[in-house]
Amino acid sequence: MILLRKAKKVLPDTIRNKLPDLFKYSGTLTYNLEHYFEYWKGKKLVGAVQLEYRDPVLVKFKPVFSLFIYNFEIVPEERGKGYGKKIIESLIKDLPIYEIELTYWTDESRKFWWSLGFRVVNKETRTMKKKIKKR
């Protein structure tokens, strides 16, 4: 079972150093910390996602958002085990969202997102989106 939990205000270097270079791009993980989540399997960090809610609309008198994923990483030794797909599925299930938008950086990441139903909406900016239909 994968456990989602909000990150602490200050991330220990031991966790930060396990994440690939994409998360270290700005030197810290404080850009939008209230929306930074870690994913754990037991006591082992599996991955992390940094996101932002945008463009709220009301659906049945409740706010629903467009979700922008700033960073999404699976710890290198945990890749290829289905954790990325499970994490995205949990975001779709648990968060009040009507779409997810992101920027991909490599062909490998584009293929991953494509396999989850995301489509390129702007090749120049490498933007992909997925519309979410909830029951």
URPE-V968391 format. One record per residue. PHI is phi in degrees with one decimal (none if undefined). NEAR is the number of other ideal C-beta (glycine too) atoms within 12 Angstrom. D_LAST is the distance of its C-alpha to the last C-alpha in Angstrom with 1 decimal. Layout:
<<PHI,NEAR,D_LAST> <PHI,NEAR,D_LAST>>
//
This chain:
<<none,11,23.9> <-98.3,30,23.4> <-106.1,20,23.7> <-97.8,26,22.5> <-147.8,17,24.9> <-67.9,19,26.1> <-73.9,29,29.4> <-73.5,16,32.6> <-60.8,12,34.3> <-117.9,13,36.9> <-82.1,26,36.0> <-62.8,15,38.8> <-58.9,12,40.5> <-63.1,9,39.9> <-78.6,27,36.2> <-57.6,27,36.6> <-72.1,16,39.1> <-79.5,25,36.8> <-83.4,33,34.4> <-62.6,24,35.3> <-59.4,16,37.1> <-57.6,25,34.1> <-75.1,31,33.5> <-91.6,19,37.2> <-51.5,17,37.5> <-91.5,15,38.1> <93.5,11,40.0> <-141.0,18,37.7> <-113.2,33,34.0> <-110.1,18,34.2> <-57.3,18,32.7> <-146.0,22,29.5> <-61.2,22,29.8> <-65.9,16,27.4> <-121.6,25,24.7> <-111.1,34,26.3> <-123.5,36,24.9> <-108.4,34,26.6> <-120.8,36,25.3> <-124.6,24,27.7> <-119.3,22,28.3> <65.1,11,30.8> <-100.7,9,33.4> <-108.7,19,32.9> <-68.1,32,31.2> <-100.9,36,28.8> <-173.2,41,27.6> <-152.8,39,26.7> <-139.0,39,24.6> <-121.5,33,25.6> <-141.4,31,23.2> <-140.7,25,23.0> <-84.2,25,20.5> <-137.2,23,21.3> <45.5,16,20.7> <-69.9,17,18.6> <-132.2,17,16.8> <-96.1,12,15.6> <-127.8,15,12.2> <52.1,9,12.4> <67.6,8,15.7> <-124.8,13,14.6> <-72.0,17,15.7> <-128.0,23,13.6> <-123.0,25,15.8> <-85.8,25,17.0> <-110.3,35,18.1> <-109.6,28,21.6> <-94.0,41,22.8> <-79.6,29,26.5> <-139.0,34,27.4> <-147.9,38,25.8> <-140.0,36,28.2> <-110.9,35,28.6> <-54.0,27,32.0> <-48.1,18,34.1> <-73.9,15,35.0> <-103.8,26,31.3> <-70.8,19,30.2> <81.5,13,29.3> <-107.9,19,27.9> <88.5,19,24.2> <-67.1,32,23.8> <-58.5,31,22.8> <-62.9,25,19.8> <-63.6,25,18.8> <-66.1,36,19.3> <-63.9,35,17.1> <-60.2,21,14.3> <-69.4,23,14.9> <-62.5,34,15.0> <-62.3,26,11.6> <-70.7,15,10.1> <-93.8,17,12.5> <-104.5,28,13.2> <-80.1,23,12.0> <-130.4,34,12.2> <-113.5,26,11.5> <-161.2,32,14.2> <-125.7,36,16.8> <-126.4,32,20.4> <-158.8,38,23.5> <-115.2,26,27.0> <-97.8,29,28.2> <-115.6,22,31.9> <-133.9,14,32.8> <-62.5,12,32.2> <-60.4,15,31.1> <-70.0,27,28.3> <-60.2,21,27.3> <-64.2,15,27.0> <-60.0,27,24.9> <-64.5,31,22.4> <-59.9,18,22.5> <-64.5,17,21.7> <-96.9,28,18.4> <96.4,19,17.5> <-78.5,31,19.2> <-128.3,21,21.6> <-70.2,22,24.9> <-108.8,20,25.0> <-154.4,14,28.6> <-67.0,12,31.0> <-63.3,8,33.6> <-95.9,14,31.6> <58.3,20,29.7> <-95.0,23,26.4> <-124.9,31,23.1> <-139.5,29,19.6> <-140.5,29,16.1> <-82.2,19,13.3> <-107.7,27,9.9> <-112.9,12,6.7> <-107.0,16,3.8> <-89.7,5,0.0>>
//
